[in-house]
Structures are given as C-alpha cells and as structure tokens.
Amino acid sequence: MSQGIAASADSEIVTSHAKVIVASSLGTMFEWYDFFLYGLLASNISAQFFSGVNETTSFILALAAFAAGFAVRPFGALVFGRVGDIVGRKNTFLVTMTIMGAATFCVGLLPSYASIGVAAPLLLVALRLLQGLAIGGEYGGAAIYVAEHAPHDRRGLFTSFIQTNSTLGLFAALLLVIGMRAIMPPDTFADWGWRVPFLLSAVLLAISLWIRLQLRESPVFQKMKDEGHTSDAPLTEAFGTWGNLRIGLIALFGAVAGQAVIWYAAQFYALFYLERVLKVDAETTNILIAAGLAIGTPLYLFFGWLSDKIGRKKVIMTGMALGVLALHPLFVALTSAANPALAEAQTKAPVTIFADPASCSVQFDPIGKTKFDTTGCDIAKSALAKAGIPYENEDGAAGIHAIVTIGQQSLDVSTDNPPDLAAALAAAGYPEKADPARLNIPLVIAILVALLVPVTMTYGPLAALLVELFPARIRYSALSLPYHIGNGWFGGFLPTIAFATVAATGNIYAGLWYPIGVAIMTLVVGLLFLPETFRRKVSHTPHSAGHAPLTGK
C-alpha cells in the first residue's frame, strides 16, 4: 500500500516537473521566435524601412535597429527583475510575454519607408525597444522558475531546456520563413509576405499565455513571501552592496559576455555571413541553418546534464576555450564549403587597393548623405563592398590615383576613368553569387553543427550557474542584469559590429576579431574568479539576505 502511494507521489512529481519545464519553455521559445524574426528578415526589413540610403548602409542600419532591442534589455532586466523579486516569478513573465507578442504583431502592420518616410524606421525602432524591454524580464523569470522547481541533482539538466529555447525559437522562425518563401513567389514575399510571420505571433501569444496561466508560483518565492522574507529593495540589495555586485561582475565578465558572443557568432552571424558575404541565396541559407540547429540543439541538454555530474565551470570554460580556438578556422572552412569559387579566387587572385589614405572613406554612412564616388579609392571600395568581394588596403603615396590589383592585373581607378571592376573580377574567377551546384551541403551543415558545440557548452549549464550564484530574495534582479548586459550588449551588437568591421576593412574574417577577443577576456576572468556552484542549494535561508558565498558549497 505504502509503495503504491509512494509511486503515485513520484508520478505526480514527475508530471509537475514536466509541466513546469514545458510551460516555461514554450513561453520563452515564443518570445525568442518573436525576437529573432527580425534578424532572419533583416534583408527584407532593410529594403522596406531603410531604403533611403545605399545598400550596404541600409543593411547595417537594419542590423542596428535589430541591436536596439538588445540595447534596452538590461533596462528591462532592472524593471522586471525588481517586479519579479517583489511580486513573483509567474506574474512577471506573463506581463513580459504580452508586451513582446503585441510589439511583434505591430511590426507586421507597420507602413514602409515608401509610404510614410522617416517615421517608418522610427516606429520600427520603438517596437524593437519594447521587445527588448520584454525579453529583459523574460529569461530570468523562466530560468529561475524552472531552477526553483528542479531536483537538486538535476538542476543543470532541467534548466538546459530553457537554454534550448533561444535556439528553438530561432528554429521555429526559420521553418516558418522557409515555408512562406516556398509557397510565395519571391516578389510577393519581398512585398508583403515577410509580414505574415509577425502577424501569426498573435496566435502563438494566445496559446503561450493560456499555458502559462496554468502554472503556480515558484515554491521558493512562495515560501519567502509566506514568511515575509522577500526583499523590499532588491535592486539596492543586489547592486548596492559590494558582495552581491562583485558576484554580478564576475558572472558578466567571467561567463555571460563570452557565452553571448560565441552564441551570436555561431548562429546569427553565421546566418548573415552565408547570405551577405558568401552570397548563398536566402532560402538555402535558412534551410542550412535550420538543419544545423536541428542536429545540434540536443547538445544543450547533454552539457546541462554533464554539468550536474562534473560542475558548471568545467563545462563552460572548456566551451569558451573551444570557441576561441575554433571560430576563425570554422568560418574559413565555411567559406570553402559554401562558396568554393570565392575561396579559390581569394587564393589565386587576391584583391588589393593601393591609394592615398586621405582619399579613402569608411564605407558606412548612417544618414545616407555621403556619396562614395568622389575619389578613386571610394569608388573601388564601394564597388567591392557592394559585390561582397574581400580586399586588402595598402597605403600609397600622397595624391596618387587608386590602383586596384586583382592577382597580376592592375587597374587605375579615378573619377574620370572608372574601370569595369565587375568584368575584371569575373575574369579572375570571383563569382557574383554562390554556385548551388558547388555548394557542399553536408559539409556546410557539419561546420554549422561544429560551431554549435562551444555554443551549447557555454550556454547549456549557464542558467543553473546564474541561479546558483545569487540569493533567492534578489535572484531575479541580480541574475537578469548581468545576463542581459552580456547577451544584450556584448552579444546583441555583434552582427552590427562585425559587418561594420568587414565593410571598413574589406576583410571578410575581420568581423570575428570582436567575438574572439571578448571570449578570451571571459576565459581569463572565468578561470581566475568564477566559482563552482553545482552543489549549492537554491532555496531561501535566513542568511541569504547577504551576498552569496564564493566558496561553492
């Protein structure tokens, strides 16, 4: 009899845990779906809302508007983190989900630049800011909610389901975009079809809200509330005392910043890189990324589980080191696999611009007023950047005409005598776009999966680590801010920084300097200062009003 009761109780516990994970995960996945739609459709959005500037600048501005949503995420973390520590985990992430869904739906209704002029991009940025505020409050609530329900020895595994949601949200958005492109003519999709995935978010919002309304409050928060131990000033307690602030800084610079740049480099930058630099068509690019994500996503769960066995820090720091070592060679391999003609032309006929440095401009104009046609250097760099051709810069004597060398061929470039660069590049083997017949699909997917290995190692155990670092009464606030500074600022600005760097230097791999540099910093700080946390308890105790210990038990 007692065994039957025990078995029934165990079954109810398992069902409860599964319900918590599914409800939290689905809601968070929906929010990431909303957030990433913009990034997937950046090319369409740049044409619709930033058509008043040149093509290269319009795409960078579209990425900047994408980054605007990341810029405000730390502020959303402060606002909703405080609410989550005072009011509760559940109600807070219901509010953030509603804001996110409404803002995403409105993006699908926005008039274009051609219809209302400069008001279009301004409204778009305003909606991106609302999305960023909402995401700033969502992740912390979902991660904490699952962690505070999880068994002590399976917290890494349980919270790793939350870590899959950013990737699964991207995957869901990819599948929908692929489906829309498949059933619509390209012109129709470019005209209005791109709006449909944004409008469908209203349906997903209704489903996700219904699921989350079935949840109860976190048992840890409910116990604190019943005992009167919740914090009245969680922001002051989290960031106004050196003990807790120090832990937040270690979490940011010793874990989250590096994780963020590796994540965005391996997934979002890889997507943009395939489409914009390697000139693989958008539909194929989306399919390749989706295939890589489908294969690699289970690794989040594996490394979350592994962190329960050997520790969070070991897994995360190993992934960080792997990211530092692997990013550049994997992107070089991606070039050869996706556009072998470009890789071959780079080797056989490298392009170099020799010019007076005073005659060369940075190929980026945020207001669209600069015309890159007043000097030979600008004419050459603008043509090469637009064509996606990598090149090197060499300083020439003052006052000389710009000279472009393509392998052994030299072309004198001036405003009076602009050469036919396109014909010269084609003759040297530079392709206008990637040749589908030479695209090595299995190898590209394998490289994309390889890029996911350091991503899943650094991100899979991260939620458990962050929850375990901070006391329960200030956990929502203290966890959310370093997470969203890391992922919002260090990670979210990566596509914009990377493509601006490529446009400025002409080096298609120069965009990787930023994520590799940040990951090196995080690896050093993490190895020196990040504590091991996997044996810590997350329930509230009276002494946890102060800072969490850094010794680990």
PLY file of the C-alpha trace (Angstrom):
ply
format ascii 1.0
element vertex 553
property float x
property float y
property float z
element edge 552
property int vertex1
property int vertex2
end_header
0.00 0.00 0.00
2.71 2.42 1.04
4.70 1.53 -2.10
1.67 2.37 -4.25
1.25 5.72 -2.53
4.95 6.45 -2.97
4.81 5.52 -6.65
1.78 7.75 -7.14
3.55 10.64 -5.41
6.64 10.15 -7.57
4.46 10.14 -10.68
2.79 13.39 -9.63
6.22 14.97 -9.01
7.47 13.92 -12.45
4.27 15.25 -14.06
4.62 18.54 -12.16
8.26 18.92 -13.22
7.38 18.18 -16.84
4.56 20.73 -16.75
6.86 23.39 -15.32
9.52 22.75 -17.95
7.09 22.60 -20.88
5.11 25.68 -19.87
8.20 27.76 -19.15
9.98 26.55 -22.26
7.13 27.10 -24.69
6.56 30.62 -23.47
10.23 31.52 -23.68
10.59 29.88 -27.09
7.69 32.01 -28.36
9.38 35.19 -27.15
12.63 34.25 -28.86
10.68 33.39 -32.02
9.31 36.93 -31.98
12.68 38.46 -31.29
14.59 36.55 -33.96
12.09 37.03 -36.78
13.54 40.48 -37.23
17.07 39.16 -37.62
16.02 36.50 -40.12
14.21 39.05 -42.24
16.84 41.79 -41.91
17.35 41.98 -45.69
13.61 42.46 -46.31
13.33 44.94 -43.47
16.31 46.96 -44.73
14.58 47.25 -48.13
11.23 48.20 -46.58
12.29 50.61 -43.85
15.79 51.88 -44.71
15.53 52.37 -48.46
16.66 56.00 -48.27
20.38 55.08 -48.05
22.83 52.95 -50.03
22.54 49.15 -49.91
25.48 48.44 -47.59
24.46 51.16 -45.14
20.79 50.15 -45.20
21.68 46.60 -44.15
23.96 47.81 -41.35
21.20 50.19 -40.18
18.71 47.32 -40.22
21.13 45.37 -38.03
21.49 48.44 -35.80
17.72 48.56 -35.36
17.90 44.85 -34.54
20.57 45.69 -31.97
18.38 48.44 -30.49
16.20 45.73 -28.99
19.29 44.31 -27.31
20.41 47.74 -26.10
17.43 48.12 -23.75
17.43 44.56 -22.45
19.42 45.48 -19.30
16.84 48.17 -18.53
14.08 45.59 -18.91
16.09 43.38 -16.56
16.13 46.13 -13.94
12.43 46.93 -14.26
11.06 43.42 -14.42
13.76 41.92 -12.22
12.62 44.18 -9.39
8.98 43.26 -10.05
9.88 39.57 -10.11
11.62 39.75 -6.72
8.75 41.70 -5.13
5.60 40.41 -6.84
6.65 36.97 -8.02
8.14 34.97 -10.89
4.94 33.83 -12.59
3.05 37.11 -12.97
6.13 38.95 -14.15
6.81 36.73 -17.11
3.11 36.81 -18.06
3.45 40.59 -18.47
6.69 40.36 -20.45
5.19 37.82 -22.82
2.19 40.05 -23.54
4.39 43.06 -24.32
6.59 41.00 -26.61
3.67 39.49 -28.55
1.92 42.81 -29.05
5.07 44.55 -30.29
5.86 41.74 -32.72
2.33 41.76 -34.14
2.58 45.52 -34.73
5.81 45.11 -36.74
3.73 43.16 -39.26
1.38 46.14 -39.63
3.95 48.95 -39.99
3.83 51.07 -43.17
7.07 51.12 -45.16
9.54 53.96 -45.77
7.95 54.49 -49.18
4.58 55.12 -47.51
5.39 57.35 -44.53
9.07 58.25 -44.91
11.36 58.51 -41.91
8.51 57.76 -39.49
8.65 54.11 -40.60
12.13 53.30 -39.26
11.45 55.36 -36.13
8.32 53.34 -35.35
10.19 50.15 -36.10
12.93 51.05 -33.62
10.28 51.93 -31.00
8.75 48.46 -31.34
12.21 46.87 -31.14
12.78 48.75 -27.90
9.54 47.34 -26.46
10.62 43.85 -27.48
13.97 44.35 -25.81
12.38 45.52 -22.56
10.15 42.45 -22.54
12.99 40.00 -23.22
14.92 41.70 -20.41
12.34 40.42 -17.95
11.54 37.07 -19.53
14.68 34.98 -19.37
15.41 35.46 -15.68
11.86 34.57 -14.71
11.76 31.37 -16.76
15.22 30.18 -15.70
14.58 30.86 -12.01
11.11 29.33 -12.11
12.44 26.04 -13.52
15.53 26.00 -11.27
13.48 26.58 -8.12
11.29 23.59 -9.03
14.15 21.28 -10.11
15.63 18.45 -8.02
18.98 19.44 -6.52
20.99 16.95 -8.57
19.26 17.65 -11.92
19.14 21.44 -11.96
21.58 21.69 -14.85
19.54 19.28 -16.97
16.19 20.88 -16.14
17.33 24.45 -16.81
19.10 23.40 -20.02
15.61 23.01 -21.52
15.25 26.78 -21.03
18.63 27.23 -22.75
17.37 25.42 -25.85
14.59 27.95 -26.26
16.61 30.69 -27.91
17.77 28.17 -30.49
14.34 26.54 -30.80
12.76 29.98 -31.21
15.20 30.70 -33.99
14.48 27.25 -35.45
10.70 27.83 -35.39
11.10 31.23 -37.02
13.38 29.70 -39.67
10.87 26.97 -40.50
8.06 29.48 -40.90
10.14 31.79 -43.08
11.28 28.81 -45.20
7.65 27.72 -45.60
6.47 31.20 -46.58
9.26 31.54 -49.15
8.35 28.11 -50.57
4.68 28.93 -51.17
5.13 32.51 -52.39
6.84 34.00 -55.43
9.96 35.94 -54.36
8.46 39.31 -55.33
5.32 38.62 -53.28
7.33 37.60 -50.24
9.52 40.71 -50.56
6.46 42.94 -50.97
4.19 41.73 -48.15
4.75 38.03 -47.42
7.52 38.79 -44.91
4.84 40.36 -42.68
2.90 37.11 -42.19
5.28 35.53 -39.61
5.00 38.67 -37.49
1.20 38.67 -37.66
0.99 34.98 -36.74
2.62 35.80 -33.41
-0.84 36.82 -32.14
-1.92 33.16 -32.31
1.24 31.96 -30.60
0.80 34.61 -27.90
-2.70 33.37 -27.06
-1.52 29.75 -26.81
1.52 30.60 -24.67
-0.46 32.79 -22.28
-3.05 30.04 -21.78
-0.31 27.52 -20.98
1.46 29.78 -18.51
-1.76 30.73 -16.73
-1.94 27.09 -15.60
1.25 27.48 -13.52
1.53 28.19 -9.82
4.09 30.46 -8.22
7.61 29.15 -7.60
7.73 27.24 -4.28
10.89 29.10 -3.20
9.31 32.52 -3.78
6.01 31.46 -2.24
7.80 30.28 0.90
9.72 33.55 1.15
6.52 35.52 0.68
4.64 33.50 3.29
7.48 34.01 5.78
7.86 37.71 4.98
11.43 37.33 3.70
11.06 38.92 0.25
13.19 41.97 -0.44
11.64 45.45 -0.37
14.55 46.92 -2.36
16.05 44.15 -4.48
17.99 46.49 -6.79
19.70 48.22 -3.87
20.41 44.90 -2.20
21.69 43.32 -5.42
23.85 46.15 -6.73
24.33 48.48 -3.77
26.39 46.04 -1.73
29.88 45.06 -2.87
29.44 41.36 -2.12
26.49 40.91 -4.48
27.77 43.43 -7.04
31.10 41.58 -7.20
29.31 38.32 -7.98
27.34 40.09 -10.71
30.52 41.43 -12.29
32.15 38.00 -12.18
29.04 36.49 -13.76
29.12 39.09 -16.54
32.80 39.15 -17.41
33.63 35.59 -16.36
30.74 33.72 -18.01
27.98 35.60 -19.83
29.89 38.00 -22.12
31.92 35.24 -23.77
28.91 32.93 -23.98
26.92 35.66 -25.70
29.45 36.47 -28.43
30.06 32.79 -29.16
26.29 32.21 -29.42
25.67 35.12 -31.77
28.77 34.45 -33.86
27.95 30.77 -34.33
24.27 31.22 -35.11
23.22 34.72 -36.15
26.49 35.92 -37.64
26.86 32.59 -39.45
23.42 33.13 -40.99
24.21 36.67 -42.13
27.67 35.59 -43.28
26.28 32.86 -45.53
23.74 35.18 -47.11
25.51 38.54 -47.29
29.20 37.62 -47.62
29.17 34.21 -49.29
26.12 35.09 -51.44
24.19 31.89 -50.75
20.53 32.55 -51.56
18.31 33.34 -48.58
16.10 30.25 -48.82
19.07 27.87 -48.94
20.77 29.73 -46.10
17.71 29.34 -43.88
17.45 25.63 -44.67
21.13 25.07 -43.88
20.92 26.92 -40.56
17.72 25.07 -39.64
19.36 21.71 -40.39
22.37 22.57 -38.25
20.15 23.66 -35.37
18.02 20.51 -35.59
21.12 18.33 -35.23
22.98 20.42 -32.66
20.23 21.55 -30.26
20.17 18.32 -28.16
23.73 19.18 -27.09
22.29 21.84 -24.78
20.63 19.08 -22.77
23.74 16.91 -22.81
26.01 19.62 -21.46
23.37 20.69 -18.92
23.26 17.08 -17.71
27.06 16.85 -17.73
27.32 19.96 -15.57
25.25 18.16 -12.91
27.94 15.49 -12.82
31.25 17.35 -13.09
30.36 21.00 -12.45
29.20 24.09 -14.34
32.55 25.86 -14.52
34.45 22.99 -16.12
31.94 22.64 -18.94
31.54 26.38 -19.57
35.26 27.22 -19.52
36.08 24.29 -21.81
33.46 25.54 -24.26
34.88 29.06 -24.01
38.39 27.86 -24.89
36.99 25.81 -27.76
35.17 28.86 -29.10
38.33 30.97 -29.01
40.27 28.32 -30.94
37.60 27.22 -33.39
35.65 30.29 -34.58
38.13 31.56 -37.17
39.10 28.22 -38.75
35.45 27.13 -38.90
34.41 30.31 -40.74
37.31 29.84 -43.16
36.10 26.27 -43.74
32.54 27.59 -44.18
33.73 29.86 -47.00
35.36 26.96 -48.84
32.34 24.71 -48.38
29.61 27.23 -49.26
31.29 29.29 -51.97
34.42 27.45 -53.15
34.80 29.75 -56.16
35.19 32.74 -53.84
37.72 30.89 -51.67
39.70 29.86 -54.75
39.66 33.37 -56.22
40.85 34.83 -52.92
43.84 32.49 -53.02
44.69 32.78 -56.72
43.85 36.44 -57.35
43.73 38.44 -54.10
42.36 41.96 -54.40
44.32 44.91 -53.01
43.60 48.64 -53.11
46.66 50.93 -53.22
45.66 54.54 -52.52
46.44 57.71 -50.64
44.87 57.08 -47.19
43.48 60.63 -47.20
41.33 59.74 -50.22
39.70 56.70 -48.61
36.47 56.82 -46.55
34.95 54.26 -44.22
32.18 52.63 -46.26
29.41 53.41 -43.80
27.09 56.40 -43.77
24.31 56.28 -41.15
22.38 59.24 -42.61
22.70 58.34 -46.28
24.16 61.67 -47.41
27.69 60.62 -48.31
28.35 59.71 -51.94
31.22 57.28 -52.28
32.13 58.48 -55.77
34.40 61.47 -55.25
37.74 59.61 -55.16
39.12 56.57 -56.90
39.62 54.80 -53.56
35.99 55.31 -52.58
34.74 54.17 -55.98
36.78 50.99 -55.71
35.90 50.22 -52.09
32.20 50.93 -52.65
32.07 48.62 -55.68
33.94 45.83 -53.87
31.84 46.14 -50.71
28.60 46.05 -52.68
29.77 42.96 -54.55
30.90 41.27 -51.32
34.48 40.94 -52.55
37.19 40.70 -49.85
40.15 43.02 -50.30
43.23 44.37 -48.55
44.21 48.03 -48.11
47.74 49.29 -48.82
48.83 52.90 -48.29
50.07 54.61 -51.42
51.88 57.91 -51.97
50.01 61.15 -51.38
47.95 62.29 -54.33
48.20 59.12 -56.43
45.24 57.58 -58.20
43.83 54.50 -56.56
45.12 51.27 -58.05
43.26 48.00 -57.67
45.24 44.81 -58.19
43.37 41.59 -58.91
46.02 38.93 -58.88
48.54 40.05 -61.53
46.17 42.57 -63.10
46.34 46.28 -62.13
43.55 48.79 -62.71
43.92 52.55 -62.35
40.77 53.91 -60.67
39.81 57.57 -60.83
36.62 59.61 -61.03
37.43 60.41 -64.64
38.24 56.86 -65.64
36.32 54.28 -63.54
37.32 50.80 -64.76
34.94 47.90 -65.26
35.73 46.21 -61.95
32.89 43.71 -62.34
34.32 42.35 -65.58
37.85 42.16 -64.16
36.65 40.35 -61.06
34.60 37.88 -63.11
37.61 37.19 -65.32
39.67 36.44 -62.19
37.09 33.88 -61.03
35.19 35.91 -58.45
31.55 34.71 -58.53
28.58 37.07 -58.47
26.87 34.62 -56.11
27.44 31.15 -54.71
27.01 28.36 -57.25
24.33 25.93 -55.94
25.97 23.08 -57.87
29.23 23.54 -55.95
27.64 24.09 -52.56
28.82 21.24 -50.31
25.64 20.88 -48.26
26.73 18.05 -45.91
30.00 19.84 -45.11
28.27 23.20 -44.51
25.81 21.56 -42.11
28.66 19.73 -40.36
30.50 23.05 -39.89
27.35 24.71 -38.52
26.93 21.84 -36.05
30.60 22.16 -35.07
30.00 25.84 -34.38
27.18 24.80 -32.03
29.47 22.71 -29.82
31.08 25.68 -27.99
27.69 27.41 -28.00
25.97 24.54 -26.20
28.88 24.02 -23.80
28.88 27.64 -22.66
25.11 28.17 -22.71
23.66 24.80 -21.67
24.77 25.00 -17.98
24.57 28.80 -17.76
21.07 29.19 -16.32
21.82 26.80 -13.47
25.10 28.59 -12.77
23.45 32.02 -12.62
20.59 30.85 -10.41
23.05 29.23 -8.01
25.25 32.32 -7.82
22.65 34.63 -6.26
20.50 34.61 -3.08
16.82 33.76 -3.60
15.40 37.07 -2.34
17.24 39.12 -5.00
17.77 36.40 -7.59
15.51 37.79 -10.34
17.19 41.21 -10.31
20.74 40.04 -9.67
20.65 37.33 -12.35
18.84 39.29 -15.06
21.11 42.32 -15.25
24.46 40.58 -15.98
22.73 38.14 -18.29
21.15 40.87 -20.38
24.18 43.14 -20.41
26.13 40.16 -21.70
23.59 38.95 -24.24
22.03 42.32 -24.98
25.16 44.42 -25.37
28.12 42.13 -25.90
26.14 39.64 -28.00
23.33 41.70 -29.49
25.63 44.26 -31.06
27.83 41.58 -32.61
26.19 41.44 -36.08
26.32 45.23 -36.42
29.92 45.50 -35.17
31.04 42.55 -37.28
29.55 43.78 -40.55
30.69 47.36 -39.97
34.20 45.98 -39.37
34.05 43.96 -42.59
32.80 46.99 -44.53
35.57 49.18 -43.08
38.45 46.75 -43.62
37.40 44.70 -46.63
38.46 41.55 -44.73
35.56 39.09 -44.58
37.01 37.49 -41.44
37.61 40.77 -39.59
34.15 40.54 -38.01
35.42 37.61 -35.92
38.01 39.70 -34.07
35.33 41.03 -31.75
33.79 37.73 -30.53
37.19 36.06 -30.20
38.56 38.98 -28.16
35.57 39.04 -25.79
35.71 35.25 -25.36
39.41 35.44 -24.45
38.61 38.05 -21.79
35.83 35.88 -20.37
38.01 32.78 -20.35
40.69 34.57 -18.30
38.24 36.14 -15.83
36.24 32.93 -15.50
39.25 30.75 -14.81
40.51 33.17 -12.18
37.34 34.24 -10.38
34.24 32.23 -11.34
33.25 29.83 -8.51
31.90 26.32 -8.93
28.22 26.26 -7.94
26.68 22.91 -8.86
26.41 21.67 -5.26
24.75 24.81 -3.91
21.15 24.89 -2.74
18.81 27.47 -4.26
16.16 27.58 -1.52
15.92 30.65 0.68
17.71 30.62 4.03
17.78 33.49 6.54
21.49 34.23 5.89
20.91 34.57 2.15
19.85 38.17 2.56
23.54 38.97 2.26
25.83 38.09 -0.60
26.17 34.53 -1.78
29.37 32.80 -0.73
32.04 32.32 -3.35
33.35 29.04 -2.00
30.74 26.87 -3.64
29.06 24.52 -1.15
0 1
1 2
2 3
3 4
4 5
5 6
6 7
7 8
8 9
9 10
10 11
11 12
12 13
13 14
14 15
15 16
16 17
17 18
18 19
19 20
20 21
21 22
22 23
23 24
24 25
25 26
26 27
27 28
28 29
29 30
30 31
31 32
32 33
33 34
34 35
35 36
36 37
37 38
38 39
39 40
40 41
41 42
42 43
43 44
44 45
45 46
46 47
47 48
48 49
49 50
50 51
51 52
52 53
53 54
54 55
55 56
56 57
57 58
58 59
59 60
60 61
61 62
62 63
63 64
64 65
65 66
66 67
67 68
68 69
69 70
70 71
71 72
72 73
73 74
74 75
75 76
76 77
77 78
78 79
79 80
80 81
81 82
82 83
83 84
84 85
85 86
86 87
87 88
88 89
89 90
90 91
91 92
92 93
93 94
94 95
95 96
96 97
97 98
98 99
99 100
100 101
101 102
102 103
103 104
104 105
105 106
106 107
107 108
108 109
109 110
110 111
111 112
112 113
113 114
114 115
115 116
116 117
117 118
118 119
119 120
120 121
121 122
122 123
123 124
124 125
125 126
126 127
127 128
128 129
129 130
130 131
131 132
132 133
133 134
134 135
135 136
136 137
137 138
138 139
139 140
140 141
141 142
142 143
143 144
144 145
145 146
146 147
147 148
148 149
149 150
150 151
151 152
152 153
153 154
154 155
155 156
156 157
157 158
158 159
159 160
160 161
161 162
162 163
163 164
164 165
165 166
166 167
167 168
168 169
169 170
170 171
171 172
172 173
173 174
174 175
175 176
176 177
177 178
178 179
179 180
180 181
181 182
182 183
183 184
184 185
185 186
186 187
187 188
188 189
189 190
190 191
191 192
192 193
193 194
194 195
195 196
196 197
197 198
198 199
199 200
200 201
201 202
202 203
203 204
204 205
205 206
206 207
207 208
208 209
209 210
210 211
211 212
212 213
213 214
214 215
215 216
216 217
217 218
218 219
219 220
220 221
221 222
222 223
223 224
224 225
225 226
226 227
227 228
228 229
229 230
230 231
231 232
232 233
233 234
234 235
235 236
236 237
237 238
238 239
239 240
240 241
241 242
242 243
243 244
244 245
245 246
246 247
247 248
248 249
249 250
250 251
251 252
252 253
253 254
254 255
255 256
256 257
257 258
258 259
259 260
260 261
261 262
262 263
263 264
264 265
265 266
266 267
267 268
268 269
269 270
270 271
271 272
272 273
273 274
274 275
275 276
276 277
277 278
278 279
279 280
280 281
281 282
282 283
283 284
284 285
285 286
286 287
287 288
288 289
289 290
290 291
291 292
292 293
293 294
294 295
295 296
296 297
297 298
298 299
299 300
300 301
301 302
302 303
303 304
304 305
305 306
306 307
307 308
308 309
309 310
310 311
311 312
312 313
313 314
314 315
315 316
316 317
317 318
318 319
319 320
320 321
321 322
322 323
323 324
324 325
325 326
326 327
327 328
328 329
329 330
330 331
331 332
332 333
333 334
334 335
335 336
336 337
337 338
338 339
339 340
340 341
341 342
342 343
343 344
344 345
345 346
346 347
347 348
348 349
349 350
350 351
351 352
352 353
353 354
354 355
355 356
356 357
357 358
358 359
359 360
360 361
361 362
362 363
363 364
364 365
365 366
366 367
367 368
368 369
369 370
370 371
371 372
372 373
373 374
374 375
375 376
376 377
377 378
378 379
379 380
380 381
381 382
382 383
383 384
384 385
385 386
386 387
387 388
388 389
389 390
390 391
391 392
392 393
393 394
394 395
395 396
396 397
397 398
398 399
399 400
400 401
401 402
402 403
403 404
404 405
405 406
406 407
407 408
408 409
409 410
410 411
411 412
412 413
413 414
414 415
415 416
416 417
417 418
418 419
419 420
420 421
421 422
422 423
423 424
424 425
425 426
426 427
427 428
428 429
429 430
430 431
431 432
432 433
433 434
434 435
435 436
436 437
437 438
438 439
439 440
440 441
441 442
442 443
443 444
444 445
445 446
446 447
447 448
448 449
449 450
450 451
451 452
452 453
453 454
454 455
455 456
456 457
457 458
458 459
459 460
460 461
461 462
462 463
463 464
464 465
465 466
466 467
467 468
468 469
469 470
470 471
471 472
472 473
473 474
474 475
475 476
476 477
477 478
478 479
479 480
480 481
481 482
482 483
483 484
484 485
485 486
486 487
487 488
488 489
489 490
490 491
491 492
492 493
493 494
494 495
495 496
496 497
497 498
498 499
499 500
500 501
501 502
502 503
503 504
504 505
505 506
506 507
507 508
508 509
509 510
510 511
511 512
512 513
513 514
514 515
515 516
516 517
517 518
518 519
519 520
520 521
521 522
522 523
523 524
524 525
525 526
526 527
527 528
528 529
529 530
530 531
531 532
532 533
533 534
534 535
535 536
536 537
537 538
538 539
539 540
540 541
541 542
542 543
543 544
544 545
545 546
546 547
547 548
548 549
549 550
550 551
551 552
